[in-house]
Amino acid sequence: MSNIKLTGSQKQIAWAQDLREKAAANIAVITAEIDKYLQREYDDEPEMMEEIRQAVREYLQAFMDEARASEWIDRKSSYLCFSQGGHGIVAGTPLAENAGLNILNQARHAYRK
């Protein structure tokens, strides 16, 4: 998880910290889903697979390094911040697969060369 200090009101910071913790917990599940997809789709293109993985890493790092609590609150509906019934995204579920593909597409869009 990022060590970037959050800025905003105390209430915003508390809420954003909770969202950031949820995102950190969901990243492992989401990146595992992305890896499964990349292995299926790019197995014969290792260079492309690594470029996409790097884009995903950069996207996730930028997401986690956001310091403005208000920005975390604005993006609370992101798959990364998902929590239902106190649990994050569960590996191997359709939600996990959708989350992985969503983050993959966002990373591709953000880091197009």
Biopython code that builds the backbone (N, CA, C, O; Angstrom):
import numpy as np
from Bio.PDB.StructureBuilder import StructureBuilder

atoms = [
    (1, "MET", "N", (0.836, -1.176, 0.000)),
    (1, "MET", "CA", (0.000, 0.000, 0.000)),
    (1, "MET", "C", (0.883, 1.242, 0.000)),
    (1, "MET", "O", (2.032, 1.205, 0.441)),
    (2, "SER", "N", (0.343, 2.311, -0.489)),
    (2, "SER", "CA", (1.078, 3.556, -0.604)),
    (2, "SER", "C", (1.319, 4.180, 0.768)),
    (2, "SER", "O", (0.485, 4.088, 1.668)),
    (3, "ASN", "N", (2.466, 4.809, 0.900)),
    (3, "ASN", "CA", (2.787, 5.544, 2.124)),
    (3, "ASN", "C", (2.516, 7.036, 1.964)),
    (3, "ASN", "O", (2.868, 7.829, 2.838)),
    (4, "ILE", "N", (1.900, 7.417, 0.862)),
    (4, "ILE", "CA", (1.592, 8.818, 0.608)),
    (4, "ILE", "C", (0.581, 9.286, 1.652)),
    (4, "ILE", "O", (-0.437, 8.633, 1.882)),
    (5, "LYS", "N", (0.875, 10.422, 2.281)),
    (5, "LYS", "CA", (-0.028, 10.971, 3.282)),
    (5, "LYS", "C", (-1.237, 11.593, 2.594)),
    (5, "LYS", "O", (-1.102, 12.374, 1.652)),
    (6, "LEU", "N", (-2.416, 11.233, 3.083)),
    (6, "LEU", "CA", (-3.650, 11.773, 2.531)),
    (6, "LEU", "C", (-3.875, 13.201, 3.025)),
    (6, "LEU", "O", (-3.514, 13.552, 4.149)),
    (7, "THR", "N", (-4.479, 14.014, 2.160)),
    (7, "THR", "CA", (-4.801, 15.394, 2.520)),
    (7, "THR", "C", (-6.298, 15.609, 2.406)),
    (7, "THR", "O", (-6.959, 14.992, 1.571)),
    (8, "GLY", "N", (-6.832, 16.486, 3.246)),
    (8, "GLY", "CA", (-8.256, 16.798, 3.261)),
    (8, "GLY", "C", (-8.713, 16.972, 4.689)),
    (8, "GLY", "O", (-7.895, 17.062, 5.604)),
    (9, "SER", "N", (-10.018, 17.020, 4.882)),
    (9, "SER", "CA", (-10.551, 17.130, 6.235)),
    (9, "SER", "C", (-10.357, 15.797, 6.957)),
    (9, "SER", "O", (-10.105, 14.772, 6.323)),
    (10, "GLN", "N", (-10.475, 15.815, 8.276)),
    (10, "GLN", "CA", (-10.313, 14.567, 9.038)),
    (10, "GLN", "C", (-11.326, 13.510, 8.597)),
    (10, "GLN", "O", (-10.993, 12.330, 8.490)),
    (11, "LYS", "N", (-12.548, 13.938, 8.345)),
    (11, "LYS", "CA", (-13.598, 13.007, 7.914)),
    (11, "LYS", "C", (-13.255, 12.423, 6.542)),
    (11, "LYS", "O", (-13.404, 11.221, 6.322)),
    (12, "GLN", "N", (-12.796, 13.276, 5.620)),
    (12, "GLN", "CA", (-12.412, 12.798, 4.284)),
    (12, "GLN", "C", (-11.242, 11.819, 4.378)),
    (12, "GLN", "O", (-11.244, 10.774, 3.728)),
    (13, "ILE", "N", (-10.255, 12.162, 5.183)),
    (13, "ILE", "CA", (-9.071, 11.310, 5.308)),
    (13, "ILE", "C", (-9.444, 9.945, 5.869)),
    (13, "ILE", "O", (-8.945, 8.925, 5.392)),
    (14, "ALA", "N", (-10.318, 9.909, 6.879)),
    (14, "ALA", "CA", (-10.734, 8.623, 7.448)),
    (14, "ALA", "C", (-11.443, 7.770, 6.400)),
    (14, "ALA", "O", (-11.186, 6.571, 6.292)),
    (15, "TRP", "N", (-12.324, 8.384, 5.638)),
    (15, "TRP", "CA", (-13.064, 7.663, 4.597)),
    (15, "TRP", "C", (-12.108, 7.189, 3.502)),
    (15, "TRP", "O", (-12.179, 6.044, 3.055)),
    (16, "ALA", "N", (-11.220, 8.080, 3.079)),
    (16, "ALA", "CA", (-10.269, 7.744, 2.018)),
    (16, "ALA", "C", (-9.314, 6.636, 2.465)),
    (16, "ALA", "O", (-8.951, 5.771, 1.669)),
    (17, "GLN", "N", (-8.909, 6.662, 3.731)),
    (17, "GLN", "CA", (-8.020, 5.616, 4.240)),
    (17, "GLN", "C", (-8.696, 4.249, 4.158)),
    (17, "GLN", "O", (-8.060, 3.259, 3.798)),
    (18, "ASP", "N", (-9.976, 4.197, 4.489)),
    (18, "ASP", "CA", (-10.739, 2.957, 4.383)),
    (18, "ASP", "C", (-10.793, 2.482, 2.930)),
    (18, "ASP", "O", (-10.599, 1.299, 2.649)),
    (19, "LEU", "N", (-11.055, 3.406, 2.018)),
    (19, "LEU", "CA", (-11.100, 3.055, 0.587)),
    (19, "LEU", "C", (-9.744, 2.563, 0.100)),
    (19, "LEU", "O", (-9.663, 1.606, -0.671)),
    (20, "ARG", "N", (-8.682, 3.221, 0.553)),
    (20, "ARG", "CA", (-7.332, 2.831, 0.126)),
    (20, "ARG", "C", (-6.990, 1.432, 0.650)),
    (20, "ARG", "O", (-6.352, 0.651, -0.056)),
    (21, "GLU", "N", (-7.404, 1.112, 1.866)),
    (21, "GLU", "CA", (-7.162, -0.226, 2.409)),
    (21, "GLU", "C", (-7.922, -1.289, 1.610)),
    (21, "GLU", "O", (-7.394, -2.371, 1.353)),
    (22, "LYS", "N", (-9.152, -0.980, 1.222)),
    (22, "LYS", "CA", (-9.931, -1.908, 0.392)),
    (22, "LYS", "C", (-9.249, -2.118, -0.954)),
    (22, "LYS", "O", (-9.164, -3.240, -1.453)),
    (23, "ALA", "N", (-8.766, -1.023, -1.532)),
    (23, "ALA", "CA", (-8.079, -1.127, -2.828)),
    (23, "ALA", "C", (-6.830, -1.993, -2.707)),
    (23, "ALA", "O", (-6.579, -2.844, -3.561)),
    (24, "ALA", "N", (-6.053, -1.781, -1.661)),
    (24, "ALA", "CA", (-4.828, -2.571, -1.478)),
    (24, "ALA", "C", (-5.157, -4.056, -1.359)),
    (24, "ALA", "O", (-4.440, -4.899, -1.897)),
    (25, "ALA", "N", (-6.233, -4.375, -0.659)),
    (25, "ALA", "CA", (-6.632, -5.780, -0.501)),
    (25, "ALA", "C", (-7.108, -6.372, -1.820)),
    (25, "ALA", "O", (-6.888, -7.557, -2.072)),
    (26, "ASN", "N", (-7.744, -5.588, -2.655)),
    (26, "ASN", "CA", (-8.293, -6.088, -3.923)),
    (26, "ASN", "C", (-7.245, -6.210, -5.027)),
    (26, "ASN", "O", (-7.451, -6.952, -5.987)),
    (27, "ILE", "N", (-6.136, -5.503, -4.911)),
    (27, "ILE", "CA", (-5.139, -5.489, -5.983)),
    (27, "ILE", "C", (-4.598, -6.891, -6.286)),
    (27, "ILE", "O", (-4.437, -7.246, -7.454)),
    (28, "ALA", "N", (-4.319, -7.679, -5.270)),
    (28, "ALA", "CA", (-3.770, -9.027, -5.516)),
    (28, "ALA", "C", (-4.743, -9.877, -6.318)),
    (28, "ALA", "O", (-4.336, -10.580, -7.243)),
    (29, "VAL", "N", (-6.021, -9.817, -5.973)),
    (29, "VAL", "CA", (-7.035, -10.597, -6.694)),
    (29, "VAL", "C", (-7.152, -10.103, -8.130)),
    (29, "VAL", "O", (-7.197, -10.900, -9.067)),
    (30, "ILE", "N", (-7.202, -8.797, -8.296)),
    (30, "ILE", "CA", (-7.375, -8.213, -9.629)),
    (30, "ILE", "C", (-6.170, -8.497, -10.515)),
    (30, "ILE", "O", (-6.337, -8.846, -11.684)),
    (31, "THR", "N", (-4.959, -8.353, -9.982)),
    (31, "THR", "CA", (-3.778, -8.612, -10.813)),
    (31, "THR", "C", (-3.674, -10.097, -11.174)),
    (31, "THR", "O", (-3.183, -10.434, -12.252)),
    (32, "ALA", "N", (-4.125, -10.980, -10.297)),
    (32, "ALA", "CA", (-4.146, -12.417, -10.630)),
    (32, "ALA", "C", (-5.106, -12.677, -11.785)),
    (32, "ALA", "O", (-4.801, -13.472, -12.675)),
    (33, "GLU", "N", (-6.255, -12.020, -11.782)),
    (33, "GLU", "CA", (-7.211, -12.164, -12.892)),
    (33, "GLU", "C", (-6.620, -11.610, -14.189)),
    (33, "GLU", "O", (-6.792, -12.200, -15.256)),
    (34, "ILE", "N", (-5.931, -10.487, -14.094)),
    (34, "ILE", "CA", (-5.287, -9.910, -15.279)),
    (34, "ILE", "C", (-4.239, -10.867, -15.815)),
    (34, "ILE", "O", (-4.156, -11.071, -17.026)),
    (35, "ASP", "N", (-3.436, -11.460, -14.938)),
    (35, "ASP", "CA", (-2.415, -12.415, -15.385)),
    (35, "ASP", "C", (-3.028, -13.621, -16.084)),
    (35, "ASP", "O", (-2.500, -14.086, -17.094)),
    (36, "LYS", "N", (-4.139, -14.133, -15.555)),
    (36, "LYS", "CA", (-4.809, -15.263, -16.218)),
    (36, "LYS", "C", (-5.247, -14.874, -17.626)),
    (36, "LYS", "O", (-5.071, -15.636, -18.577)),
    (37, "TYR", "N", (-5.815, -13.689, -17.744)),
    (37, "TYR", "CA", (-6.258, -13.207, -19.059)),
    (37, "TYR", "C", (-5.064, -13.061, -19.999)),
    (37, "TYR", "O", (-5.117, -13.518, -21.140)),
    (38, "LEU", "N", (-3.994, -12.432, -19.534)),
    (38, "LEU", "CA", (-2.823, -12.220, -20.390)),
    (38, "LEU", "C", (-2.214, -13.544, -20.831)),
    (38, "LEU", "O", (-1.787, -13.670, -21.978)),
    (39, "GLN", "N", (-2.167, -14.516, -19.958)),
    (39, "GLN", "CA", (-1.613, -15.817, -20.336)),
    (39, "GLN", "C", (-2.462, -16.503, -21.390)),
    (39, "GLN", "O", (-1.933, -17.193, -22.262)),
    (40, "ARG", "N", (-3.777, -16.321, -21.316)),
    (40, "ARG", "CA", (-4.663, -16.901, -22.334)),
    (40, "ARG", "C", (-4.506, -16.181, -23.670)),
    (40, "ARG", "O", (-4.412, -16.822, -24.717)),
    (41, "GLU", "N", (-4.480, -14.868, -23.633)),
    (41, "GLU", "CA", (-4.539, -14.064, -24.855)),
    (41, "GLU", "C", (-3.182, -13.735, -25.475)),
    (41, "GLU", "O", (-3.098, -13.524, -26.685)),
    (42, "TYR", "N", (-2.123, -13.689, -24.675)),
    (42, "TYR", "CA", (-0.821, -13.253, -25.173)),
    (42, "TYR", "C", (0.283, -14.266, -24.883)),
    (42, "TYR", "O", (1.455, -13.897, -24.810)),
    (43, "ASP", "N", (-0.070, -15.519, -24.719)),
    (43, "ASP", "CA", (0.904, -16.547, -24.387)),
    (43, "ASP", "C", (2.053, -16.606, -25.383)),
    (43, "ASP", "O", (3.195, -16.871, -25.007)),
    (44, "ASP", "N", (1.755, -16.362, -26.636)),
    (44, "ASP", "CA", (2.793, -16.439, -27.669)),
    (44, "ASP", "C", (3.454, -15.083, -27.947)),
    (44, "ASP", "O", (4.242, -14.956, -28.885)),
    (45, "GLU", "N", (3.134, -14.075, -27.134)),
    (45, "GLU", "CA", (3.720, -12.736, -27.288)),
    (45, "GLU", "C", (4.252, -12.234, -25.947)),
    (45, "GLU", "O", (3.667, -11.328, -25.355)),
    (46, "PRO", "N", (5.355, -12.810, -25.457)),
    (46, "PRO", "CA", (5.843, -12.457, -24.115)),
    (46, "PRO", "C", (6.217, -10.982, -23.949)),
    (46, "PRO", "O", (6.040, -10.412, -22.872)),
    (47, "GLU", "N", (6.734, -10.365, -25.018)),
    (47, "GLU", "CA", (7.095, -8.943, -24.910)),
    (47, "GLU", "C", (5.849, -8.083, -24.719)),
    (47, "GLU", "O", (5.842, -7.167, -23.898)),
    (48, "MET", "N", (4.805, -8.379, -25.475)),
    (48, "MET", "CA", (3.552, -7.638, -25.352)),
    (48, "MET", "C", (2.946, -7.860, -23.967)),
    (48, "MET", "O", (2.453, -6.924, -23.338)),
    (49, "MET", "N", (2.987, -9.110, -23.501)),
    (49, "MET", "CA", (2.443, -9.424, -22.185)),
    (49, "MET", "C", (3.154, -8.599, -21.108)),
    (49, "MET", "O", (2.509, -8.060, -20.208)),
    (50, "GLU", "N", (4.474, -8.503, -21.200)),
    (50, "GLU", "CA", (5.225, -7.750, -20.193)),
    (50, "GLU", "C", (4.944, -6.248, -20.298)),
    (50, "GLU", "O", (4.874, -5.567, -19.275)),
    (51, "GLU", "N", (4.783, -5.724, -21.511)),
    (51, "GLU", "CA", (4.429, -4.307, -21.672)),
    (51, "GLU", "C", (3.090, -4.004, -21.010)),
    (51, "GLU", "O", (2.938, -2.982, -20.342)),
    (52, "ILE", "N", (2.134, -4.887, -21.197)),
    (52, "ILE", "CA", (0.811, -4.684, -20.599)),
    (52, "ILE", "C", (0.900, -4.804, -19.081)),
    (52, "ILE", "O", (0.296, -4.008, -18.362)),
    (53, "ARG", "N", (1.639, -5.779, -18.592)),
    (53, "ARG", "CA", (1.817, -5.912, -17.142)),
    (53, "ARG", "C", (2.446, -4.649, -16.552)),
    (53, "ARG", "O", (2.048, -4.191, -15.481)),
    (54, "GLN", "N", (3.425, -4.093, -17.255)),
    (54, "GLN", "CA", (4.071, -2.873, -16.773)),
    (54, "GLN", "C", (3.080, -1.709, -16.753)),
    (54, "GLN", "O", (3.081, -0.914, -15.813)),
    (55, "ALA", "N", (2.247, -1.604, -17.767)),
    (55, "ALA", "CA", (1.227, -0.556, -17.796)),
    (55, "ALA", "C", (0.260, -0.710, -16.629)),
    (55, "ALA", "O", (-0.143, 0.276, -16.013)),
    (56, "VAL", "N", (-0.109, -1.946, -16.330)),
    (56, "VAL", "CA", (-1.014, -2.201, -15.204)),
    (56, "VAL", "C", (-0.333, -1.811, -13.893)),
    (56, "VAL", "O", (-0.954, -1.177, -13.041)),
    (57, "ARG", "N", (0.930, -2.181, -13.724)),
    (57, "ARG", "CA", (1.659, -1.814, -12.497)),
    (57, "ARG", "C", (1.717, -0.303, -12.334)),
    (57, "ARG", "O", (1.488, 0.216, -11.241)),
    (58, "GLU", "N", (2.023, 0.406, -13.421)),
    (58, "GLU", "CA", (2.103, 1.869, -13.355)),
    (58, "GLU", "C", (0.737, 2.479, -13.041)),
    (58, "GLU", "O", (0.637, 3.416, -12.248)),
    (59, "TYR", "N", (-0.300, 1.950, -13.660)),
    (59, "TYR", "CA", (-1.648, 2.452, -13.402)),
    (59, "TYR", "C", (-2.027, 2.252, -11.932)),
    (59, "TYR", "O", (-2.517, 3.175, -11.281)),
    (60, "LEU", "N", (-1.798, 1.049, -11.419)),
    (60, "LEU", "CA", (-2.146, 0.761, -10.032)),
    (60, "LEU", "C", (-1.320, 1.594, -9.059)),
    (60, "LEU", "O", (-1.835, 2.043, -8.035)),
    (61, "GLN", "N", (-0.039, 1.804, -9.372)),
    (61, "GLN", "CA", (0.798, 2.623, -8.493)),
    (61, "GLN", "C", (0.295, 4.061, -8.468)),
    (61, "GLN", "O", (0.217, 4.675, -7.404)),
    (62, "ALA", "N", (-0.046, 4.595, -9.628)),
    (62, "ALA", "CA", (-0.581, 5.961, -9.683)),
    (62, "ALA", "C", (-1.901, 6.052, -8.921)),
    (62, "ALA", "O", (-2.149, 7.036, -8.223)),
    (63, "PHE", "N", (-2.738, 5.043, -9.050)),
    (63, "PHE", "CA", (-4.017, 5.005, -8.337)),
    (63, "PHE", "C", (-3.766, 5.042, -6.832)),
    (63, "PHE", "O", (-4.383, 5.835, -6.120)),
    (64, "MET", "N", (-2.871, 4.195, -6.347)),
    (64, "MET", "CA", (-2.611, 4.100, -4.918)),
    (64, "MET", "C", (-1.869, 5.311, -4.366)),
    (64, "MET", "O", (-1.976, 5.604, -3.175)),
    (65, "ASP", "N", (-1.125, 6.015, -5.199)),
    (65, "ASP", "CA", (-0.343, 7.167, -4.740)),
    (65, "ASP", "C", (-1.144, 8.464, -4.677)),
    (65, "ASP", "O", (-0.594, 9.506, -4.321)),
    (66, "GLU", "N", (-2.417, 8.421, -5.010)),
    (66, "GLU", "CA", (-3.252, 9.622, -4.927)),
    (66, "GLU", "C", (-3.296, 10.116, -3.478)),
    (66, "GLU", "O", (-3.616, 9.357, -2.563)),
    (67, "ALA", "N", (-2.975, 11.385, -3.284)),
    (67, "ALA", "CA", (-2.915, 11.954, -1.938)),
    (67, "ALA", "C", (-4.200, 12.680, -1.530)),
    (67, "ALA", "O", (-4.469, 12.835, -0.339)),
    (68, "ARG", "N", (-4.979, 13.117, -2.493)),
    (68, "ARG", "CA", (-6.189, 13.885, -2.161)),
    (68, "ARG", "C", (-7.310, 12.945, -1.715)),
    (68, "ARG", "O", (-7.782, 12.114, -2.491)),
    (69, "ALA", "N", (-7.722, 13.085, -0.469)),
    (69, "ALA", "CA", (-8.802, 12.256, 0.059)),
    (69, "ALA", "C", (-10.063, 12.435, -0.774)),
    (69, "ALA", "O", (-10.801, 11.475, -0.993)),
    (70, "SER", "N", (-10.315, 13.648, -1.239)),
    (70, "SER", "CA", (-11.514, 13.905, -2.048)),
    (70, "SER", "C", (-11.510, 13.084, -3.333)),
    (70, "SER", "O", (-12.570, 12.658, -3.793)),
    (71, "GLU", "N", (-10.343, 12.858, -3.915)),
    (71, "GLU", "CA", (-10.248, 12.056, -5.136)),
    (71, "GLU", "C", (-10.564, 10.589, -4.837)),
    (71, "GLU", "O", (-11.234, 9.929, -5.631)),
    (72, "TRP", "N", (-10.092, 10.080, -3.709)),
    (72, "TRP", "CA", (-10.432, 8.716, -3.307)),
    (72, "TRP", "C", (-11.936, 8.562, -3.143)),
    (72, "TRP", "O", (-12.517, 7.562, -3.565)),
    (73, "ILE", "N", (-12.557, 9.553, -2.531)),
    (73, "ILE", "CA", (-14.003, 9.507, -2.320)),
    (73, "ILE", "C", (-14.732, 9.577, -3.653)),
    (73, "ILE", "O", (-15.728, 8.882, -3.853)),
    (74, "ASP", "N", (-14.245, 10.409, -4.563)),
    (74, "ASP", "CA", (-14.874, 10.520, -5.885)),
    (74, "ASP", "C", (-14.833, 9.211, -6.658)),
    (74, "ASP", "O", (-15.741, 8.924, -7.438)),
    (75, "ARG", "N", (-13.803, 8.424, -6.452)),
    (75, "ARG", "CA", (-13.694, 7.167, -7.202)),
    (75, "ARG", "C", (-14.015, 5.941, -6.357)),
    (75, "ARG", "O", (-13.523, 4.843, -6.614)),
    (76, "LYS", "N", (-14.852, 6.152, -5.342)),
    (76, "LYS", "CA", (-15.231, 5.059, -4.440)),
    (76, "LYS", "C", (-15.948, 3.918, -5.150)),
    (76, "LYS", "O", (-15.980, 2.797, -4.643)),
    (77, "SER", "N", (-16.522, 4.192, -6.317)),
    (77, "SER", "CA", (-17.231, 3.132, -7.039)),
    (77, "SER", "C", (-16.296, 2.313, -7.932)),
    (77, "SER", "O", (-16.752, 1.407, -8.630)),
    (78, "SER", "N", (-15.014, 2.614, -7.920)),
    (78, "SER", "CA", (-14.045, 1.833, -8.687)),
    (78, "SER", "C", (-14.012, 0.388, -8.190)),
    (78, "SER", "O", (-14.225, 0.119, -7.008)),
    (79, "TYR", "N", (-13.742, -0.531, -9.108)),
    (79, "TYR", "CA", (-13.573, -1.933, -8.705)),
    (79, "TYR", "C", (-12.501, -2.074, -7.625)),
    (79, "TYR", "O", (-12.606, -2.934, -6.751)),
    (80, "LEU", "N", (-11.479, -1.234, -7.687)),
    (80, "LEU", "CA", (-10.408, -1.358, -6.711)),
    (80, "LEU", "C", (-10.902, -1.117, -5.290)),
    (80, "LEU", "O", (-10.369, -1.705, -4.348)),
    (81, "CYS", "N", (-11.900, -0.272, -5.119)),
    (81, "CYS", "CA", (-12.405, 0.070, -3.787)),
    (81, "CYS", "C", (-13.606, -0.768, -3.377)),
    (81, "CYS", "O", (-14.225, -0.499, -2.348)),
    (82, "PHE", "N", (-13.942, -1.781, -4.171)),
    (82, "PHE", "CA", (-15.145, -2.575, -3.938)),
    (82, "PHE", "C", (-15.093, -3.328, -2.610)),
    (82, "PHE", "O", (-14.072, -3.904, -2.235)),
    (83, "SER", "N", (-16.206, -3.304, -1.926)),
    (83, "SER", "CA", (-16.389, -4.110, -0.729)),
    (83, "SER", "C", (-17.873, -4.368, -0.572)),
    (83, "SER", "O", (-18.689, -3.459, -0.726)),
    (84, "GLN", "N", (-18.221, -5.593, -0.269)),
    (84, "GLN", "CA", (-19.621, -5.935, -0.056)),
    (84, "GLN", "C", (-19.696, -6.828, 1.172)),
    (84, "GLN", "O", (-19.046, -7.871, 1.240)),
    (85, "GLY", "N", (-20.484, -6.409, 2.124)),
    (85, "GLY", "CA", (-20.602, -7.184, 3.346)),
    (85, "GLY", "C", (-19.289, -7.297, 4.104)),
    (85, "GLY", "O", (-19.052, -8.285, 4.799)),
    (86, "GLY", "N", (-18.438, -6.289, 3.973)),
    (86, "GLY", "CA", (-17.159, -6.295, 4.658)),
    (86, "GLY", "C", (-16.078, -7.105, 3.972)),
    (86, "GLY", "O", (-14.975, -7.246, 4.500)),
    (87, "HIS", "N", (-16.384, -7.640, 2.795)),
    (87, "HIS", "CA", (-15.409, -8.445, 2.057)),
    (87, "HIS", "C", (-15.090, -7.777, 0.731)),
    (87, "HIS", "O", (-15.943, -7.132, 0.121)),
    (88, "GLY", "N", (-13.870, -7.939, 0.303)),
    (88, "GLY", "CA", (-13.475, -7.411, -0.984)),
    (88, "GLY", "C", (-13.822, -8.377, -2.106)),
    (88, "GLY", "O", (-14.700, -9.227, -1.960)),
    (89, "ILE", "N", (-13.142, -8.241, -3.199)),
    (89, "ILE", "CA", (-13.374, -9.083, -4.365)),
    (89, "ILE", "C", (-12.823, -10.483, -4.094)),
    (89, "ILE", "O", (-11.707, -10.639, -3.596)),
    (90, "VAL", "N", (-13.614, -11.486, -4.425)),
    (90, "VAL", "CA", (-13.233, -12.888, -4.194)),
    (90, "VAL", "C", (-12.649, -13.466, -5.486)),
    (90, "VAL", "O", (-13.253, -13.364, -6.554)),
    (91, "ALA", "N", (-11.479, -14.067, -5.371)),
    (91, "ALA", "CA", (-10.808, -14.658, -6.531)),
    (91, "ALA", "C", (-11.672, -15.721, -7.185)),
    (91, "ALA", "O", (-12.390, -16.460, -6.512)),
    (92, "GLY", "N", (-11.591, -15.788, -8.509)),
    (92, "GLY", "CA", (-12.269, -16.823, -9.260)),
    (92, "GLY", "C", (-13.742, -16.580, -9.515)),
    (92, "GLY", "O", (-14.420, -17.446, -10.067)),
    (93, "THR", "N", (-14.250, -15.426, -9.129)),
    (93, "THR", "CA", (-15.662, -15.113, -9.343)),
    (93, "THR", "C", (-15.819, -14.256, -10.598)),
    (93, "THR", "O", (-14.851, -13.654, -11.062)),
    (94, "PRO", "N", (-17.026, -14.198, -11.147)),
    (94, "PRO", "CA", (-17.251, -13.308, -12.298)),
    (94, "PRO", "C", (-16.913, -11.850, -11.969)),
    (94, "PRO", "O", (-16.423, -11.121, -12.831)),
    (95, "LEU", "N", (-17.168, -11.423, -10.738)),
    (95, "LEU", "CA", (-16.820, -10.055, -10.347)),
    (95, "LEU", "C", (-15.310, -9.840, -10.440)),
    (95, "LEU", "O", (-14.859, -8.800, -10.921)),
    (96, "ALA", "N", (-14.534, -10.815, -9.985)),
    (96, "ALA", "CA", (-13.077, -10.699, -10.054)),
    (96, "ALA", "C", (-12.607, -10.604, -11.504)),
    (96, "ALA", "O", (-11.730, -9.802, -11.827)),
    (97, "GLU", "N", (-13.192, -11.422, -12.372)),
    (97, "GLU", "CA", (-12.821, -11.378, -13.787)),
    (97, "GLU", "C", (-13.192, -10.029, -14.402)),
    (97, "GLU", "O", (-12.395, -9.437, -15.130)),
    (98, "ASN", "N", (-14.393, -9.549, -14.113)),
    (98, "ASN", "CA", (-14.811, -8.244, -14.635)),
    (98, "ASN", "C", (-13.925, -7.132, -14.115)),
    (98, "ASN", "O", (-13.565, -6.222, -14.862)),
    (99, "ALA", "N", (-13.569, -7.197, -12.839)),
    (99, "ALA", "CA", (-12.697, -6.181, -12.253)),
    (99, "ALA", "C", (-11.339, -6.191, -12.941)),
    (99, "ALA", "O", (-10.792, -5.136, -13.264)),
    (100, "GLY", "N", (-10.800, -7.376, -13.162)),
    (100, "GLY", "CA", (-9.504, -7.473, -13.834)),
    (100, "GLY", "C", (-9.539, -6.891, -15.230)),
    (100, "GLY", "O", (-8.638, -6.144, -15.612)),
    (101, "LEU", "N", (-10.557, -7.217, -15.995)),
    (101, "LEU", "CA", (-10.664, -6.693, -17.360)),
    (101, "LEU", "C", (-10.886, -5.185, -17.353)),
    (101, "LEU", "O", (-10.357, -4.476, -18.209)),
    (102, "ASN", "N", (-11.663, -4.692, -16.396)),
    (102, "ASN", "CA", (-11.897, -3.256, -16.293)),
    (102, "ASN", "C", (-10.599, -2.513, -16.005)),
    (102, "ASN", "O", (-10.298, -1.520, -16.667)),
    (103, "ILE", "N", (-9.834, -2.975, -15.040)),
    (103, "ILE", "CA", (-8.567, -2.329, -14.685)),
    (103, "ILE", "C", (-7.569, -2.465, -15.836)),
    (103, "ILE", "O", (-6.825, -1.527, -16.123)),
    (104, "LEU", "N", (-7.548, -3.609, -16.487)),
    (104, "LEU", "CA", (-6.674, -3.807, -17.641)),
    (104, "LEU", "C", (-6.980, -2.774, -18.725)),
    (104, "LEU", "O", (-6.061, -2.164, -19.273)),
    (105, "ASN", "N", (-8.240, -2.575, -19.034)),
    (105, "ASN", "CA", (-8.619, -1.594, -20.052)),
    (105, "ASN", "C", (-8.285, -0.177, -19.631)),
    (105, "ASN", "O", (-7.854, 0.626, -20.458)),
    (106, "GLN", "N", (-8.476, 0.145, -18.366)),
    (106, "GLN", "CA", (-8.115, 1.483, -17.882)),
    (106, "GLN", "C", (-6.607, 1.705, -17.986)),
    (106, "GLN", "O", (-6.163, 2.786, -18.373)),
    (107, "ALA", "N", (-5.835, 0.704, -17.649)),
    (107, "ALA", "CA", (-4.378, 0.818, -17.721)),
    (107, "ALA", "C", (-3.917, 0.969, -19.167)),
    (107, "ALA", "O", (-3.038, 1.780, -19.459)),
    (108, "ARG", "N", (-4.500, 0.198, -20.062)),
    (108, "ARG", "CA", (-4.153, 0.302, -21.482)),
    (108, "ARG", "C", (-4.447, 1.709, -21.999)),
    (108, "ARG", "O", (-3.645, 2.295, -22.726)),
    (109, "HIS", "N", (-5.592, 2.233, -21.621)),
    (109, "HIS", "CA", (-5.993, 3.569, -22.071)),
    (109, "HIS", "C", (-5.068, 4.645, -21.488)),
    (109, "HIS", "O", (-4.685, 5.583, -22.188)),
    (110, "ALA", "N", (-4.715, 4.508, -20.219)),
    (110, "ALA", "CA", (-3.890, 5.512, -19.549)),
    (110, "ALA", "C", (-2.448, 5.512, -20.043)),
    (110, "ALA", "O", (-1.791, 6.553, -20.031)),
    (111, "TYR", "N", (-1.951, 4.357, -20.478)),
    (111, "TYR", "CA", (-0.539, 4.249, -20.825)),
    (111, "TYR", "C", (-0.296, 3.822, -22.271)),
    (111, "TYR", "O", (0.683, 3.138, -22.570)),
    (112, "ARG", "N", (-1.181, 4.226, -23.146)),
    (112, "ARG", "CA", (-0.963, 3.923, -24.573)),
    (112, "ARG", "C", (0.311, 4.599, -25.040)),
    (112, "ARG", "O", (0.627, 5.728, -24.664)),
    (113, "LYS", "N", (1.030, 3.864, -25.874)),
    (113, "LYS", "CA", (2.302, 4.405, -26.390)),
    (113, "LYS", "C", (2.095, 4.924, -27.783)),
    (113, "LYS", "O", (3.035, 5.422, -28.402)),
]
sb = StructureBuilder()
sb.init_structure("model")
sb.init_model(0)
sb.init_chain("A")
sb.init_seg("    ")
for serial, (resi, resn, name, xyz) in enumerate(atoms, 1):
    if name == "N":
        sb.init_residue(resn, " ", resi, " ")
    sb.init_atom(name, np.array(xyz, "f"), 0.0, 1.0, " ", f" {name:<3s}", serial, name[0])
structure = sb.get_structure()
